[in-house]
Amino acid sequence: MEPMEPVDGKKCQDKVVDADEGQIEGTDHGFGWFLITVTLLFGALILTIALASRSTVAEYLAGYTVATALWIAAARRAPRRLPLPSLLIIVAALRILPLFFVPQLSGDVYRYLWDGHVAANGINPYALPPSDPSLQFLHQPWHQKINHPEIRSIYPPAAQILFLFVAWTGGGLTVWRLLLLGADLLTVRLLWKNGGVRPACWYALCPLVIFEGFWSAHIEIAAACLLVAAWQGMKTSENSAALLLALASSVKVIPVVALPGFLARATRPLRFLFTFCAALLITALPFLFSGPFMPGLSDYATRWIFNSPIYALFLKIITGLALDVRAKMFWTSIKDSLGLEAISPFVYRHLYADFITRVCLAVFCIFLIALALRVSSSTASAIANSIGALLLCSPAIHPWYWLALLPFAFLERMILWIAIAVASSVSYLLYEPAVRKGWIYLVCYGIPIGFAAAHQLITRRTQATRI
């Protein structure tokens, strides 16, 4: 009797999922059906953007739901041997259509344009908020569309350099979107090269990426590209990976939580960390010596709240137990005996429920990231789990925040993160009057978690049966 070979659980699970998608060896959908489905998706995207430009959030979500259904159908029908040039043409076609529509879901892109415009005129974009009267001579026709004009810029140095480049070209929103298109084409190419057709197609056709990344033109697209390039770079040069990770973190802060995952798998972690920190410092130098540095980030960290059930839960517990009041009483009882009266005004300013909640969330986030490193089987899954932990612990969770996570979720077939990301658009209903947060949390988190758990259970049972 021949000895039995050990069973690779991950490989068996992947085979089951591939079978479910109709992409196992010897099975392939016709290219014609794939094109038909992509064409329908293209039409749904156009219709959704056109309707949303002059209708309600509910109507946008109806179109988004149809587009999502067509995305799933198209990605499942993608030919296993789909050539990369054909896929890139489809990517460009789907992403060029937002060029003809102004952003409606978010006005963040106007802050990008403003920061670049200010820097192009020789002014530090961190120095003054857009509402400052001294900057009135720089106002553009779209100035009224800038979000929170009373707050100074929160965007990191590398992002400011990109904004400045767009301002120098004079192309505004169109040039910015073309820049994002170039980044996304590179992301799809890297996914195709390292993961094959399946993850590349799922990302390339995803409505969330198209709506948030190109219609709203969020910078997360560029951060995602650099993060994927850093992940791919670990296979050839850890120094290059550290440099790219630093650039990604200097474009958007979110990718910085991927650092522990990279360090855990680096052959020379101290060298990787040094290269990362040095690259971050180099991008920041032009701004560090010219005035304030990212002052708006503290406002964001202490004020923003949106679509975060964990924040709501923690805040309810802290206020219910009156921990803020207890903390103030405790500090009052010890400050004199310890000679800490000098710092008491600073301490008292932070002993309130919202700030304590944010501190608790930060500690909880660190715990979840450490746990993610232990349970993740690869660098890609560690990156996705770390970013997911950060977002779930964030007091503000906007739909476009998930864009940096999605490439890795598709690479690793992480249904939980994909489902939460796709459902995140429902959170736009929170801007509507008389909408109950509980129902939004259920749709954005409860249903995706339940779906992911059911999918995992079915996959394991199918896997056990086929073994």
C-alpha positions in Angstrom: 0.0 0.0 0.0 1.4 3.4 -1.0 1.7 6.0 1.8 -0.9 8.7 1.8 0.3 12.2 1.0 -0.5 15.0 3.4 -3.5 17.1 2.5 -2.9 20.8 1.9 -6.0 22.4 3.3 -5.4 25.8 1.7 -4.9 24.2 -1.7 -8.0 22.1 -1.4 -10.1 25.1 -0.4 -8.8 27.1 -3.3 -9.7 24.2 -5.6 -13.2 24.1 -4.2 -13.6 27.9 -4.7 -12.2 27.6 -8.3 -14.7 24.9 -9.0 -17.5 27.1 -7.7 -16.4 29.9 -10.0 -16.2 27.6 -13.0 -12.4 28.2 -13.4 -10.8 24.9 -12.6 -8.5 23.2 -15.1 -10.3 22.2 -18.2 -13.3 24.5 -17.7 -13.6 28.0 -19.3 -16.4 30.3 -20.1 -16.7 31.7 -23.6 -15.1 35.1 -24.2 -18.4 36.2 -25.9 -20.5 35.8 -22.7 -17.8 37.6 -20.7 -18.0 40.6 -23.1 -21.7 40.7 -23.0 -21.8 40.8 -19.2 -19.0 43.4 -19.2 -21.0 45.5 -21.7 -24.1 45.3 -19.4 -21.9 46.3 -16.5 -20.7 49.3 -18.5 -24.3 50.4 -19.1 -25.2 49.9 -15.5 -22.2 52.1 -14.4 -23.2 54.9 -16.8 -26.8 54.8 -15.8 -26.0 54.8 -12.1 -23.7 57.8 -12.4 -26.1 59.7 -14.6 -29.0 59.1 -12.3 -27.1 59.8 -9.1 -26.0 63.1 -10.5 -29.5 64.4 -10.2 -31.4 62.0 -7.8 -31.3 60.6 -4.3 -28.9 58.3 -2.5 -31.5 55.5 -2.6 -31.6 55.6 -6.4 -27.8 55.6 -6.5 -27.7 52.5 -4.3 -30.3 50.8 -6.5 -28.0 51.3 -9.5 -25.0 50.3 -7.4 -26.7 47.0 -6.5 -27.5 46.2 -10.1 -23.9 47.1 -11.1 -22.6 44.9 -8.3 -24.7 41.9 -9.5 -23.4 42.3 -13.0 -19.8 42.7 -11.7 -20.1 39.3 -9.9 -21.5 37.7 -13.0 -18.8 39.2 -15.3 -15.9 38.2 -12.9 -17.2 34.7 -12.6 -17.4 34.4 -16.4 -13.9 35.8 -17.0 -11.9 33.4 -19.3 -9.1 31.8 -17.4 -6.7 32.6 -20.2 -7.9 36.2 -20.7 -4.9 38.1 -22.1 -3.6 41.0 -20.1 -3.9 43.5 -22.9 -7.5 42.7 -23.4 -8.1 43.1 -19.6 -6.3 46.5 -19.6 -8.5 47.7 -22.4 -11.6 46.8 -20.5 -10.1 48.5 -17.4 -9.5 51.7 -19.3 -13.0 51.7 -20.9 -14.8 51.3 -17.6 -12.7 54.0 -15.9 -12.8 56.6 -18.7 -16.5 57.1 -18.5 -16.4 59.1 -15.2 -14.4 61.8 -17.0 -17.7 63.2 -18.3 -19.3 63.4 -14.8 -18.4 65.6 -11.8 -18.1 63.9 -8.4 -21.3 63.7 -6.4 -20.7 61.2 -3.6 -17.7 63.1 -2.1 -16.0 66.4 -2.6 -12.5 65.3 -1.4 -11.0 65.7 -4.8 -11.6 69.5 -4.6 -9.4 69.6 -1.5 -6.7 67.7 -3.5 -7.0 70.4 -6.3 -6.9 73.2 -3.7 -3.8 71.9 -1.9 -2.0 71.6 -5.3 -3.2 75.1 -6.4 -2.0 76.6 -3.1 1.4 74.9 -3.3 1.8 75.9 -6.9 1.5 79.5 -5.7 4.4 79.0 -3.3 2.3 78.6 -0.1 2.6 75.7 2.3 -0.8 73.8 2.0 -0.6 72.9 5.7 -0.3 76.6 6.8 -3.8 77.9 6.3 -7.3 76.4 5.8 -9.2 77.1 2.5 -11.5 79.5 4.4 -8.7 81.8 5.4 -9.5 85.3 4.0 -5.8 85.8 3.0 -6.2 83.0 0.4 -9.3 84.5 -1.2 -7.2 85.6 -4.3 -6.6 81.9 -5.0 -10.3 80.9 -5.1 -11.5 78.8 -8.0 -15.0 78.2 -9.4 -15.2 75.0 -7.4 -14.0 76.5 -4.1 -17.4 76.2 -2.5 -17.2 72.4 -3.0 -14.3 71.9 -0.7 -15.1 69.8 2.3 -14.5 71.3 5.8 -12.8 74.5 4.5 -12.1 75.5 8.1 -9.6 72.7 8.6 -6.1 72.7 7.3 -5.0 69.8 5.0 -4.7 66.3 6.4 -3.0 64.7 3.4 0.6 63.5 3.7 3.6 64.8 1.9 3.7 62.5 -1.1 0.0 63.2 -1.7 0.9 66.9 -1.7 3.5 66.4 -4.3 1.0 64.6 -6.6 -1.5 67.5 -6.0 1.3 70.0 -6.9 2.1 68.0 -10.1 -1.6 68.2 -11.2 -1.7 71.9 -10.5 1.5 72.5 -12.6 -0.1 70.7 -15.6 -3.2 72.9 -15.3 -5.4 69.9 -16.1 -7.3 69.8 -12.9 -9.8 67.0 -12.3 -9.2 65.4 -15.7 -5.5 65.1 -15.2 -6.0 63.8 -11.7 -8.3 61.0 -12.9 -5.9 60.1 -15.7 -3.1 59.8 -13.1 -5.4 57.5 -11.1 -6.1 55.5 -14.3 -2.4 54.9 -14.8 -2.1 53.7 -11.2 -5.0 51.4 -11.5 -3.7 49.9 -14.8 -0.5 49.1 -12.9 -2.4 47.6 -10.0 -4.4 45.3 -12.4 -1.2 44.3 -14.2 0.5 43.4 -10.9 -2.5 41.4 -9.7 -2.6 39.6 -13.1 1.1 38.8 -12.9 1.1 37.6 -9.3 -2.4 36.1 -8.9 -3.6 35.4 -12.4 -6.8 36.4 -14.2 -9.2 35.8 -11.3 -8.1 38.5 -8.7 -7.2 40.9 -11.5 -10.7 40.6 -13.0 -12.5 40.9 -9.6 -10.6 44.1 -8.9 -10.7 45.5 -12.4 -14.5 45.3 -12.8 -15.4 46.2 -9.2 -18.1 49.0 -9.1 -16.8 50.2 -5.7 -13.4 50.8 -7.2 -14.9 52.6 -10.3 -17.4 54.7 -8.4 -15.1 55.7 -5.5 -11.8 55.6 -7.3 -12.7 57.3 -10.5 -16.0 59.0 -10.2 -15.2 60.5 -6.8 -11.4 60.3 -7.7 -10.1 59.3 -4.3 -6.4 59.1 -3.7 -6.7 55.6 -2.2 -6.3 54.3 -5.8 -2.7 55.6 -5.9 -2.0 54.3 -2.4 -3.4 50.8 -3.3 -1.1 50.7 -6.4 2.0 51.6 -4.4 1.0 49.1 -1.7 0.5 46.3 -4.2 3.9 47.2 -5.8 5.5 47.0 -2.3 4.0 43.6 -1.7 5.3 42.4 -5.1 8.7 44.0 -4.5 9.2 41.8 -1.4 9.9 38.9 -3.9 12.9 40.7 -5.5 14.2 43.5 -3.3 13.2 44.3 0.3 14.7 47.8 0.0 12.5 48.6 -2.9 9.5 47.2 -1.0 10.3 49.4 2.0 10.6 52.4 -0.3 7.3 51.7 -2.0 5.5 51.1 1.3 6.8 54.4 2.6 5.5 56.1 -0.5 2.1 54.4 -0.1 2.0 55.6 3.5 3.0 59.1 2.5 0.2 59.2 0.0 -2.5 58.0 2.4 -1.9 57.1 6.1 -3.8 53.8 6.0 -1.1 51.7 4.4 1.3 52.3 7.4 -0.5 49.6 9.3 0.8 47.1 6.8 4.4 47.7 8.1 4.2 45.0 10.8 3.2 42.4 8.2 6.2 43.4 6.0 8.6 43.4 8.9 7.4 39.9 10.1 8.4 38.5 6.7 11.5 40.5 5.9 14.8 38.7 6.1 16.4 41.9 7.5 13.6 43.6 9.4 15.8 46.3 11.0 17.1 47.3 7.6 13.6 47.3 6.2 12.4 49.6 9.0 15.3 52.0 8.5 14.7 52.3 4.8 11.0 52.8 5.4 11.5 55.5 8.0 14.2 57.2 5.9 12.0 57.3 2.8 9.1 58.8 4.9 11.4 61.5 6.3 12.7 62.4 2.8 9.2 63.0 1.5 8.4 65.1 4.6 11.5 67.3 4.6 10.2 70.0 2.2 7.3 70.5 4.5 8.9 70.1 7.9 11.0 73.2 7.5 8.4 75.5 6.0 5.8 75.8 8.7 3.2 73.5 10.3 3.1 69.8 9.3 -0.3 68.0 8.7 -2.1 70.0 11.4 -5.5 68.9 10.1 -4.8 65.3 11.0 -5.3 65.9 14.7 -8.7 67.4 13.9 -9.6 64.4 11.9 -8.4 62.0 14.6 -10.4 63.7 17.3 -13.5 64.9 15.5 -14.6 62.6 12.6 -17.3 60.1 13.3 -19.1 58.0 10.6 -20.5 54.5 10.2 -18.5 52.9 13.0 -20.5 50.4 15.1 -17.5 49.6 17.3 -17.0 53.2 18.1 -20.7 53.5 19.0 -20.4 50.4 21.2 -17.3 51.6 23.0 -18.8 55.1 23.5 -22.0 53.6 24.9 -20.1 51.5 27.4 -17.8 54.3 28.5 -20.7 56.8 29.0 -22.8 54.1 30.6 -20.1 53.3 33.2 -19.3 57.0 33.6 -15.6 56.2 33.0 -14.9 59.8 32.0 -16.3 61.1 35.2 -14.5 58.5 37.2 -11.2 59.3 35.4 -11.6 63.0 36.3 -12.3 62.2 39.9 -9.3 59.9 40.1 -7.0 62.6 38.6 -8.3 65.2 41.0 -7.5 62.9 43.9 -3.8 62.3 42.9 -2.7 65.4 41.1 -1.8 67.5 44.2 0.0 64.8 46.1 2.1 63.9 43.0 2.8 67.5 42.1 1.1 67.2 38.7 -0.9 70.4 38.9 1.0 72.0 36.0 -0.2 69.4 33.5 -3.7 69.2 34.9 -5.3 71.5 32.3 -3.9 69.3 29.5 -5.2 66.1 31.2 -8.6 67.5 31.9 -9.1 68.6 28.3 -8.8 64.9 27.3 -10.8 63.2 30.0 -14.1 63.1 28.2 -16.0 60.2 26.8 -15.2 60.7 23.1 -11.4 61.0 23.6 -11.3 58.0 26.0 -13.3 56.0 23.4 -10.8 56.8 20.7 -7.9 55.8 22.9 -9.5 52.5 23.8 -10.1 51.9 20.0 -6.5 52.6 19.3 -5.4 50.0 21.9 -8.0 47.5 20.6 -6.7 48.1 17.0 -3.1 47.3 18.1 -4.4 44.1 19.6 -6.3 43.1 16.4 -3.3 43.9 14.2 -1.1 41.7 16.4 -3.7 38.9 16.2 -3.9 39.4 12.4 -0.1 38.7 12.1 -0.5 35.5 14.0 -3.5 34.1 11.9 -2.4 35.4 8.5 -0.9 32.8 6.2 0.8 35.2 3.8 2.0 38.8 3.5 -1.0 39.6 1.4 -3.5 38.3 4.0 -1.5 40.1 6.8 -1.8 43.4 4.9 -5.6 42.9 4.3 -6.2 41.9 7.9 -4.2 44.7 9.3 -6.0 47.3 7.2 -9.3 45.7 8.0 -8.5 45.9 11.7 -7.6 49.6 11.4 -10.8 50.4 9.6 -13.1 48.5 11.9 -11.5 50.4 14.9 -11.7 53.7 13.2 -14.4 56.2 14.4 -14.9 57.2 10.7 -15.3 54.5 8.0 -16.0 55.9 4.6 -16.6 53.5 1.6 -13.4 54.6 -0.2 -11.2 53.6 2.7 -11.6 50.0 1.7 -9.9 50.6 -1.7 -6.4 50.0 -0.3 -7.5 46.6 1.1 -9.4 45.2 -1.9 -6.5 44.1 -4.1 -5.2 41.8 -1.3 -8.7 40.6 -0.4 -9.1 39.5 -4.0 -5.7 37.9 -4.1 -6.4 35.8 -0.9 -10.1 35.3 -1.5 -11.0 37.0 1.8 -14.8 37.0 1.5 -15.3 38.8 4.8 -13.4 41.9 3.7 -14.8 41.9 0.2 -18.4 41.7 1.5 -17.9 44.5 4.0 -16.2 46.7 1.4 -19.0 46.1 -1.2 -21.7 46.8 1.4 -20.0 49.9 2.7 -21.8 52.1 0.1 -25.0 51.6 2.0 -23.5 54.0 4.6 -24.4 56.9 2.3 -27.9 56.5 3.7 -26.6 57.9 7.0 -26.7 61.3 5.3 -30.4 61.0 4.8 -32.7 62.3 7.5 -34.6 59.9 9.8 -32.4 56.9 9.0 -31.7 54.6 11.9 -28.1 53.7 12.3 -28.9 50.2 13.6 -30.2 49.2 10.2 -27.2 50.7 8.4 -24.9 48.8 10.7 -26.8 45.6 10.1 -26.5 45.9 6.3 -22.9 47.2 6.3 -21.5 44.7 8.8 -24.0 42.2 10.2 -25.1 40.8 6.8 -21.6 40.7 5.3 -20.2 38.9 8.4 -23.1 36.4 8.3 -22.6 35.8 4.6 -18.8 35.3 5.0 -19.4 32.9 7.9 -21.9 30.9 5.9 -19.6 30.9 2.8 -16.7 29.6 5.0 -18.9 26.8 6.5 -20.2 25.7 3.1 -16.6 25.7 1.6 -15.3 23.6 4.5 -18.1 21.1 4.2 -17.6 20.9 0.4 -13.8 20.6 0.9 -14.3 17.7 3.5 -16.6 15.9 1.1 -14.3 16.1 -1.9 -11.2 15.1 0.2 
